[in-house]
Amino acid sequence: MPSESFVASRLTSGNRLFPTVVEVTDSAVIRRRRTLFSRSEESIHLQRIASVRIETGLIWSDLIIESTGGSDPITSHGHHKADAVRIRDLVTAAQTAHLPAATEAGPSRACPFCAETIKLTARVCRFCNREV
Ligand SMILES: [Zn+2]
């Protein structure tokens, strides 16, 4: 997957001179910001992204990319809504592509007490909590 970059709108606050750039590569989401005096770069590996939230205002969308590692989320505001959705879709698609196929639930049986389906190897029913 080639990386794609999304530039926040210069019409939004904080983005006038040097708009924030959010780049989605095949391994990470990177947020690049710069000011007159500094450059900063934050990234979260795709496999560590817990969620991509989009908060859409009247015109622009904010992105909140949360990681599973407990580090600070990447936030970027002032994106076109279509860009924000695209970023989320790219992340979701990349994560799905990397994840192993959903595994089968394994052998199961019916609980003799409540008849719910439980794992064959279960010793305690997860529905009625009785030993089986
Ligand atoms: Zn049961």
Backbone and ligand atoms as CSV (ligand in chain L), in Angstrom:
chain,resi,resn,atom,element,x,y,z
A,1,MET,N,N,0.855,-1.190,0.000
A,1,MET,CA,C,0.000,0.000,0.000
A,1,MET,C,C,0.891,1.240,0.000
A,2,PRO,N,N,0.781,2.099,-0.985
A,2,PRO,CA,C,1.566,3.339,-0.960
A,2,PRO,C,C,1.047,4.242,0.151
A,3,SER,N,N,1.933,5.050,0.715
A,3,SER,CA,C,1.466,5.919,1.780
A,3,SER,C,C,0.689,7.087,1.190
A,4,GLU,N,N,-0.220,7.587,1.990
A,4,GLU,CA,C,-1.019,8.737,1.556
A,4,GLU,C,C,-0.906,9.827,2.609
A,5,SER,N,N,-0.836,11.056,2.141
A,5,SER,CA,C,-0.731,12.183,3.067
A,5,SER,C,C,-1.983,13.045,2.980
A,6,PHE,N,N,-2.364,13.572,4.146
A,6,PHE,CA,C,-3.547,14.410,4.213
A,6,PHE,C,C,-3.173,15.697,4.928
A,7,VAL,N,N,-3.409,16.776,4.278
A,7,VAL,CA,C,-3.014,18.063,4.831
A,7,VAL,C,C,-4.239,18.751,5.414
A,8,ALA,N,N,-4.088,19.206,6.641
A,8,ALA,CA,C,-5.186,19.936,7.264
A,8,ALA,C,C,-5.410,21.261,6.529
A,9,SER,N,N,-6.619,21.754,6.630
A,9,SER,CA,C,-6.938,22.996,5.927
A,9,SER,C,C,-6.241,24.190,6.556
A,10,ARG,N,N,-5.652,24.993,5.721
A,10,ARG,CA,C,-5.016,26.226,6.186
A,10,ARG,C,C,-6.024,27.229,6.730
A,11,LEU,N,N,-7.284,26.981,6.496
A,11,LEU,CA,C,-8.294,27.916,6.977
A,11,LEU,C,C,-8.618,27.714,8.444
A,12,THR,N,N,-8.037,26.669,9.047
A,12,THR,CA,C,-8.381,26.397,10.435
A,12,THR,C,C,-7.260,26.847,11.356
A,13,SER,N,N,-7.620,27.110,12.595
A,13,SER,CA,C,-6.654,27.697,13.511
A,13,SER,C,C,-5.511,26.728,13.765
A,14,GLY,N,N,-4.322,27.269,13.869
A,14,GLY,CA,C,-3.143,26.452,14.099
A,14,GLY,C,C,-2.565,25.874,12.817
A,15,ASN,N,N,-3.264,26.011,11.735
A,15,ASN,CA,C,-2.802,25.411,10.485
A,15,ASN,C,C,-2.491,26.451,9.408
A,16,ARG,N,N,-2.551,27.735,9.776
A,16,ARG,CA,C,-2.491,28.759,8.731
A,16,ARG,C,C,-1.160,28.788,8.004
A,17,LEU,N,N,-0.092,28.765,8.802
A,17,LEU,CA,C,1.223,28.877,8.180
A,17,LEU,C,C,1.745,27.522,7.732
A,18,PHE,N,N,1.705,26.598,8.679
A,18,PHE,CA,C,2.219,25.264,8.395
A,18,PHE,C,C,1.156,24.247,8.773
A,19,PRO,N,N,0.339,23.887,7.844
A,19,PRO,CA,C,-0.727,22.959,8.212
A,19,PRO,C,C,-0.177,21.592,8.626
A,20,THR,N,N,-0.877,20.985,9.575
A,20,THR,CA,C,-0.511,19.642,10.010
A,20,THR,C,C,-0.703,18.649,8.864
A,21,VAL,N,N,0.226,17.730,8.768
A,21,VAL,CA,C,0.113,16.681,7.759
A,21,VAL,C,C,-0.039,15.344,8.468
A,22,VAL,N,N,-1.048,14.614,8.093
A,22,VAL,CA,C,-1.214,13.257,8.608
A,22,VAL,C,C,-0.902,12.300,7.468
A,23,GLU,N,N,0.062,11.432,7.719
A,23,GLU,CA,C,0.453,10.483,6.691
A,23,GLU,C,C,0.127,9.074,7.161
A,24,VAL,N,N,-0.485,8.310,6.283
A,24,VAL,CA,C,-0.769,6.912,6.589
A,24,VAL,C,C,0.141,6.062,5.710
A,25,THR,N,N,1.060,5.346,6.338
A,25,THR,CA,C,1.927,4.440,5.583
A,25,THR,C,C,1.417,3.020,5.781
A,26,ASP,N,N,2.158,2.054,5.239
A,26,ASP,CA,C,1.682,0.681,5.432
A,26,ASP,C,C,2.010,0.139,6.814
A,27,SER,N,N,2.674,0.946,7.640
A,27,SER,CA,C,2.956,0.449,8.983
A,27,SER,C,C,2.547,1.397,10.106
A,28,ALA,N,N,2.301,2.643,9.785
A,28,ALA,CA,C,2.041,3.582,10.868
A,28,ALA,C,C,1.240,4.788,10.381
A,29,VAL,N,N,0.677,5.478,11.364
A,29,VAL,CA,C,0.098,6.788,11.087
A,29,VAL,C,C,1.029,7.826,11.700
A,30,ILE,N,N,1.409,8.793,10.906
A,30,ILE,CA,C,2.376,9.795,11.343
A,30,ILE,C,C,1.725,11.168,11.256
A,31,ARG,N,N,1.895,11.946,12.305
A,31,ARG,CA,C,1.418,13.325,12.265
A,31,ARG,C,C,2.613,14.247,12.289
A,32,ARG,N,N,2.701,15.077,11.288
A,32,ARG,CA,C,3.832,16.006,11.211
A,32,ARG,C,C,3.326,17.425,11.390
A,33,ARG,N,N,3.990,18.116,12.274
A,33,ARG,CA,C,3.670,19.522,12.500
A,33,ARG,C,C,4.948,20.311,12.485
A,34,ARG,N,N,4.871,21.510,12.058
A,34,ARG,CA,C,6.044,22.359,12.226
A,34,ARG,C,C,5.601,23.779,12.520
A,35,THR,N,N,6.495,24.464,13.157
A,35,THR,CA,C,6.299,25.887,13.371
A,35,THR,C,C,7.499,26.566,12.740
A,36,LEU,N,N,7.608,27.850,12.931
A,36,LEU,CA,C,8.777,28.556,12.409
A,36,LEU,C,C,10.071,27.986,12.974
A,37,PHE,N,N,9.979,27.482,14.217
A,37,PHE,CA,C,11.209,27.121,14.916
A,37,PHE,C,C,11.391,25.637,15.134
A,38,SER,N,N,10.382,24.886,14.919
A,38,SER,CA,C,10.539,23.470,15.268
A,38,SER,C,C,9.728,22.583,14.343
A,39,ARG,N,N,10.066,21.339,14.400
A,39,ARG,CA,C,9.332,20.322,13.688
A,39,ARG,C,C,9.003,19.239,14.695
A,40,SER,N,N,7.848,18.670,14.606
A,40,SER,CA,C,7.585,17.533,15.469
A,40,SER,C,C,6.901,16.445,14.668
A,41,GLU,N,N,7.125,15.269,15.116
A,41,GLU,CA,C,6.572,14.123,14.415
A,41,GLU,C,C,6.119,13.116,15.455
A,42,GLU,N,N,4.876,12.698,15.337
A,42,GLU,CA,C,4.367,11.669,16.232
A,42,GLU,C,C,3.865,10.540,15.374
A,43,SER,N,N,4.040,9.336,15.840
A,43,SER,CA,C,3.496,8.240,15.056
A,43,SER,C,C,2.971,7.137,15.956
A,44,ILE,N,N,2.012,6.420,15.444
A,44,ILE,CA,C,1.497,5.229,16.130
A,44,ILE,C,C,1.521,4.098,15.117
A,45,HIS,N,N,2.105,2.997,15.515
A,45,HIS,CA,C,2.114,1.838,14.633
A,45,HIS,C,C,0.683,1.361,14.389
A,46,LEU,N,N,0.434,0.948,13.157
A,46,LEU,CA,C,-0.942,0.557,12.800
A,46,LEU,C,C,-1.504,-0.501,13.742
A,47,GLN,N,N,-0.640,-1.436,14.114
A,47,GLN,CA,C,-1.156,-2.518,14.958
A,47,GLN,C,C,-1.444,-2.044,16.383
A,48,ARG,N,N,-1.010,-0.837,16.721
A,48,ARG,CA,C,-1.242,-0.339,18.077
A,48,ARG,C,C,-2.360,0.680,18.118
A,49,ILE,N,N,-3.010,0.890,17.005
A,49,ILE,CA,C,-4.107,1.850,16.991
A,49,ILE,C,C,-5.365,1.171,17.501
A,50,ALA,N,N,-5.913,1.749,18.559
A,50,ALA,CA,C,-7.115,1.167,19.142
A,50,ALA,C,C,-8.353,1.678,18.417
A,51,SER,N,N,-8.337,2.944,18.062
A,51,SER,CA,C,-9.517,3.473,17.384
A,51,SER,C,C,-9.176,4.760,16.664
A,52,VAL,N,N,-9.920,5.031,15.634
A,52,VAL,CA,C,-9.818,6.302,14.930
A,52,VAL,C,C,-11.177,6.975,15.068
A,53,ARG,N,N,-11.204,8.080,15.785
A,53,ARG,CA,C,-12.468,8.790,15.950
A,53,ARG,C,C,-12.468,10.021,15.065
A,54,ILE,N,N,-13.614,10.300,14.532
A,54,ILE,CA,C,-13.763,11.492,13.710
A,54,ILE,C,C,-14.850,12.339,14.354
A,55,GLU,N,N,-14.500,13.562,14.654
A,55,GLU,CA,C,-15.511,14.476,15.178
A,55,GLU,C,C,-15.692,15.581,14.156
A,56,THR,N,N,-16.865,15.606,13.591
A,56,THR,CA,C,-17.105,16.557,12.519
A,56,THR,C,C,-17.885,17.757,13.035
A,57,GLY,N,N,-17.337,18.909,12.788
A,57,GLY,CA,C,-18.025,20.143,13.126
A,57,GLY,C,C,-18.842,20.604,11.942
A,58,LEU,N,N,-19.084,21.885,11.902
A,58,LEU,CA,C,-19.890,22.416,10.805
A,58,LEU,C,C,-19.207,22.198,9.459
A,59,ILE,N,N,-17.910,22.416,9.431
A,59,ILE,CA,C,-17.200,22.328,8.158
A,59,ILE,C,C,-16.078,21.308,8.216
A,60,TRP,N,N,-15.279,21.381,9.284
A,60,TRP,CA,C,-14.054,20.575,9.336
A,60,TRP,C,C,-14.199,19.417,10.291
A,61,SER,N,N,-13.337,18.438,10.090
A,61,SER,CA,C,-13.341,17.267,10.957
A,61,SER,C,C,-12.057,17.198,11.768
A,62,ASP,N,N,-12.208,16.745,13.016
A,62,ASP,CA,C,-11.048,16.483,13.850
A,62,ASP,C,C,-10.825,14.980,13.908
A,63,LEU,N,N,-9.564,14.619,13.967
A,63,LEU,CA,C,-9.203,13.211,14.065
A,63,LEU,C,C,-8.632,12.944,15.443
A,64,ILE,N,N,-9.053,11.863,16.044
A,64,ILE,CA,C,-8.457,11.432,17.304
A,64,ILE,C,C,-8.076,9.965,17.109
A,65,ILE,N,N,-6.767,9.719,17.092
A,65,ILE,CA,C,-6.281,8.363,16.842
A,65,ILE,C,C,-5.717,7.845,18.150
A,66,GLU,N,N,-6.390,6.878,18.733
A,66,GLU,CA,C,-5.985,6.391,20.044
A,66,GLU,C,C,-5.171,5.114,19.917
A,67,SER,N,N,-4.151,5.005,20.747
A,67,SER,CA,C,-3.298,3.823,20.697
A,67,SER,C,C,-3.643,2.888,21.846
A,68,THR,N,N,-3.285,1.621,21.656
A,68,THR,CA,C,-3.538,0.647,22.704
A,68,THR,C,C,-2.456,0.685,23.771
A,69,GLY,N,N,-1.361,1.357,23.490
A,69,GLY,CA,C,-0.208,1.295,24.388
A,69,GLY,C,C,-0.268,2.249,25.557
A,70,GLY,N,N,-1.314,3.031,25.644
A,70,GLY,CA,C,-1.410,3.977,26.744
A,70,GLY,C,C,-0.708,5.286,26.457
A,71,SER,N,N,-0.076,5.404,25.282
A,71,SER,CA,C,0.541,6.682,24.951
A,71,SER,C,C,-0.541,7.666,24.515
A,72,ASP,N,N,-0.156,8.907,24.430
A,72,ASP,CA,C,-1.130,9.935,24.084
A,72,ASP,C,C,-1.695,9.697,22.691
A,73,PRO,N,N,-2.972,9.984,22.514
A,73,PRO,CA,C,-3.532,9.859,21.167
A,73,PRO,C,C,-2.938,10.917,20.237
A,74,ILE,N,N,-2.980,10.604,18.963
A,74,ILE,CA,C,-2.624,11.604,17.963
A,74,ILE,C,C,-3.904,12.341,17.620
A,75,THR,N,N,-3.853,13.651,17.740
A,75,THR,CA,C,-5.029,14.416,17.351
A,75,THR,C,C,-4.632,15.397,16.259
A,76,SER,N,N,-5.531,15.622,15.364
A,76,SER,CA,C,-5.273,16.578,14.314
A,76,SER,C,C,-6.613,17.177,13.932
A,77,HIS,N,N,-6.633,18.471,13.839
A,77,HIS,CA,C,-7.919,19.078,13.519
A,77,HIS,C,C,-7.860,19.853,12.220
A,78,GLY,N,N,-9.016,20.145,11.694
A,78,GLY,CA,C,-9.096,20.953,10.491
A,78,GLY,C,C,-8.972,20.161,9.203
A,79,HIS,N,N,-9.382,18.899,9.241
A,79,HIS,CA,C,-9.338,18.107,8.009
A,79,HIS,C,C,-10.683,18.132,7.294
A,80,HIS,N,N,-10.590,17.959,5.985
A,80,HIS,CA,C,-11.821,17.743,5.234
A,80,HIS,C,C,-12.436,16.441,5.722
A,81,LYS,N,N,-13.749,16.416,5.773
A,81,LYS,CA,C,-14.393,15.209,6.278
A,81,LYS,C,C,-14.021,13.993,5.432
A,82,ALA,N,N,-13.953,14.171,4.121
A,82,ALA,CA,C,-13.623,13.039,3.239
A,82,ALA,C,C,-12.224,12.506,3.547
A,83,ASP,N,N,-11.283,13.418,3.877
A,83,ASP,CA,C,-9.933,12.991,4.233
A,83,ASP,C,C,-9.951,12.200,5.541
A,84,ALA,N,N,-10.700,12.715,6.515
A,84,ALA,CA,C,-10.769,12.042,7.810
A,84,ALA,C,C,-11.320,10.627,7.643
A,85,VAL,N,N,-12.348,10.507,6.847
A,85,VAL,CA,C,-12.944,9.184,6.616
A,85,VAL,C,C,-11.952,8.279,5.889
A,86,ARG,N,N,-11.227,8.864,4.941
A,86,ARG,CA,C,-10.231,8.101,4.189
A,86,ARG,C,C,-9.132,7.580,5.118
A,87,ILE,N,N,-8.680,8.428,6.033
A,87,ILE,CA,C,-7.648,8.006,6.981
A,87,ILE,C,C,-8.156,6.829,7.812
A,88,ARG,N,N,-9.382,6.972,8.281
A,88,ARG,CA,C,-9.940,5.883,9.094
A,88,ARG,C,C,-10.039,4.597,8.274
A,89,ASP,N,N,-10.494,4.736,7.030
A,89,ASP,CA,C,-10.639,3.556,6.184
A,89,ASP,C,C,-9.292,2.895,5.908
A,90,LEU,N,N,-8.271,3.726,5.668
A,90,LEU,CA,C,-6.933,3.176,5.400
A,90,LEU,C,C,-6.427,2.391,6.601
A,91,VAL,N,N,-6.610,2.976,7.790
A,91,VAL,CA,C,-6.148,2.306,9.005
A,91,VAL,C,C,-6.896,0.991,9.191
A,92,THR,N,N,-8.208,1.049,9.022
A,92,THR,CA,C,-9.016,-0.157,9.198
A,92,THR,C,C,-8.612,-1.231,8.188
A,93,ALA,N,N,-8.421,-0.814,6.943
A,93,ALA,CA,C,-8.072,-1.780,5.904
A,93,ALA,C,C,-6.713,-2.405,6.178
A,94,ALA,N,N,-5.753,-1.577,6.603
A,94,ALA,CA,C,-4.413,-2.090,6.877
A,94,ALA,C,C,-4.438,-3.052,8.060
A,95,GLN,N,N,-5.214,-2.709,9.075
A,95,GLN,CA,C,-5.276,-3.593,10.239
A,95,GLN,C,C,-5.925,-4.914,9.870
A,96,THR,N,N,-6.968,-4.852,9.071
A,96,THR,CA,C,-7.663,-6.074,8.678
A,96,THR,C,C,-6.740,-6.954,7.850
A,97,ALA,N,N,-5.951,-6.324,6.971
A,97,ALA,CA,C,-5.063,-7.091,6.106
A,97,ALA,C,C,-3.991,-7.808,6.905
A,98,HIS,N,N,-3.552,-7.188,8.009
A,98,HIS,CA,C,-2.467,-7.778,8.784
A,98,HIS,C,C,-2.946,-8.821,9.782
A,99,LEU,N,N,-4.151,-8.677,10.215
A,99,LEU,CA,C,-4.628,-9.574,11.257
A,99,LEU,C,C,-4.849,-10.971,10.695
A,100,PRO,N,N,-4.565,-11.983,11.506
A,100,PRO,CA,C,-4.862,-13.340,11.046
A,100,PRO,C,C,-6.370,-13.519,10.872
A,101,ALA,N,N,-6.729,-14.428,10.005
A,101,ALA,CA,C,-8.150,-14.677,9.781
A,101,ALA,C,C,-8.812,-15.063,11.097
A,102,ALA,N,N,-10.042,-14.678,11.223
A,102,ALA,CA,C,-10.783,-14.990,12.444
A,102,ALA,C,C,-10.750,-16.497,12.681
A,103,THR,N,N,-10.403,-16.860,13.889
A,103,THR,CA,C,-10.297,-18.291,14.182
A,103,THR,C,C,-11.665,-18.857,14.529
A,104,GLU,N,N,-11.821,-20.095,14.226
A,104,GLU,CA,C,-13.062,-20.767,14.595
A,104,GLU,C,C,-13.150,-20.817,16.111
A,105,ALA,N,N,-14.348,-20.885,16.607
A,105,ALA,CA,C,-14.539,-20.863,18.051
A,105,ALA,C,C,-14.066,-22.151,18.711
A,106,GLY,N,N,-13.804,-23.181,17.942
A,106,GLY,CA,C,-13.366,-24.445,18.513
A,106,GLY,C,C,-14.555,-25.320,18.865
A,107,PRO,N,N,-14.252,-26.553,19.284
A,107,PRO,CA,C,-15.371,-27.468,19.578
A,107,PRO,C,C,-16.207,-26.958,20.733
A,108,SER,N,N,-17.485,-27.190,20.662
A,108,SER,CA,C,-18.371,-26.699,21.718
A,108,SER,C,C,-19.389,-27.783,22.076
A,109,ARG,N,N,-20.088,-27.550,23.129
A,109,ARG,CA,C,-21.163,-28.453,23.573
A,109,ARG,C,C,-22.196,-27.624,24.301
A,110,ALA,N,N,-23.290,-28.218,24.600
A,110,ALA,CA,C,-24.339,-27.508,25.322
A,110,ALA,C,C,-24.177,-27.746,26.816
A,111,CYS,N,N,-24.320,-26.696,27.593
A,111,CYS,CA,C,-24.270,-26.836,29.046
A,111,CYS,C,C,-25.446,-27.698,29.505
A,112,PRO,N,N,-25.182,-28.696,30.350
A,112,PRO,CA,C,-26.275,-29.570,30.792
A,112,PRO,C,C,-27.301,-28.863,31.688
A,113,PHE,N,N,-26.921,-27.705,32.224
A,113,PHE,CA,C,-27.842,-27.032,33.130
A,113,PHE,C,C,-28.682,-25.967,32.419
A,114,CYS,N,N,-28.005,-25.143,31.618
A,114,CYS,CA,C,-28.742,-24.031,31.020
A,114,CYS,C,C,-28.850,-24.161,29.497
A,115,ALA,N,N,-28.163,-25.173,28.937
A,115,ALA,CA,C,-28.257,-25.463,27.510
A,115,ALA,C,C,-27.618,-24.401,26.611
A,116,GLU,N,N,-26.907,-23.445,27.204
A,116,GLU,CA,C,-26.166,-22.503,26.368
A,116,GLU,C,C,-24.944,-23.214,25.787
A,117,THR,N,N,-24.449,-22.703,24.673
A,117,THR,CA,C,-23.284,-23.311,24.040
A,117,THR,C,C,-22.011,-22.858,24.739
A,118,ILE,N,N,-21.250,-23.819,25.222
A,118,ILE,CA,C,-19.988,-23.503,25.885
A,118,ILE,C,C,-18.878,-24.317,25.226
A,119,LYS,N,N,-17.620,-23.970,25.541
A,119,LYS,CA,C,-16.507,-24.701,24.941
A,119,LYS,C,C,-16.455,-26.122,25.494
A,120,LEU,N,N,-15.998,-27.003,24.635
A,120,LEU,CA,C,-15.897,-28.407,25.019
A,120,LEU,C,C,-15.034,-28.576,26.258
A,121,THR,N,N,-13.978,-27.758,26.346
A,121,THR,CA,C,-13.035,-27.919,27.452
A,121,THR,C,C,-13.397,-27.093,28.686
A,122,ALA,N,N,-14.510,-26.372,28.625
A,122,ALA,CA,C,-14.882,-25.530,29.769
A,122,ALA,C,C,-15.185,-26.388,30.988
A,123,ARG,N,N,-14.774,-25.904,32.153
A,123,ARG,CA,C,-15.081,-26.631,33.384
A,123,ARG,C,C,-16.201,-25.927,34.139
A,124,VAL,N,N,-16.335,-24.654,33.873
A,124,VAL,CA,C,-17.406,-23.885,34.493
A,124,VAL,C,C,-18.185,-23.205,33.374
A,125,CYS,N,N,-19.477,-23.311,33.398
A,125,CYS,CA,C,-20.291,-22.682,32.367
A,125,CYS,C,C,-20.206,-21.166,32.503
A,126,ARG,N,N,-19.948,-20.502,31.375
A,126,ARG,CA,C,-19.811,-19.043,31.457
A,126,ARG,C,C,-21.162,-18.358,31.539
A,127,PHE,N,N,-22.225,-19.090,31.379
A,127,PHE,CA,C,-23.549,-18.476,31.459
A,127,PHE,C,C,-24.162,-18.648,32.841
A,128,CYS,N,N,-24.133,-19.895,33.343
A,128,CYS,CA,C,-24.788,-20.124,34.639
A,128,CYS,C,C,-23.790,-20.338,35.772
A,129,ASN,N,N,-22.483,-20.355,35.420
A,129,ASN,CA,C,-21.423,-20.483,36.411
A,129,ASN,C,C,-21.428,-21.802,37.181
A,130,ARG,N,N,-22.132,-22.798,36.633
A,130,ARG,CA,C,-22.081,-24.088,37.325
A,130,ARG,C,C,-20.955,-24.931,36.768
A,131,GLU,N,N,-20.418,-25.796,37.582
A,131,GLU,CA,C,-19.387,-26.712,37.104
A,131,GLU,C,C,-20.018,-27.767,36.229
A,132,VAL,N,N,-19.363,-28.001,35.109
A,132,VAL,CA,C,-19.931,-28.973,34.177
A,132,VAL,C,C,-18.930,-30.107,33.919
L,1,ZN,ZN,ZN,-24.805,-23.297,32.000
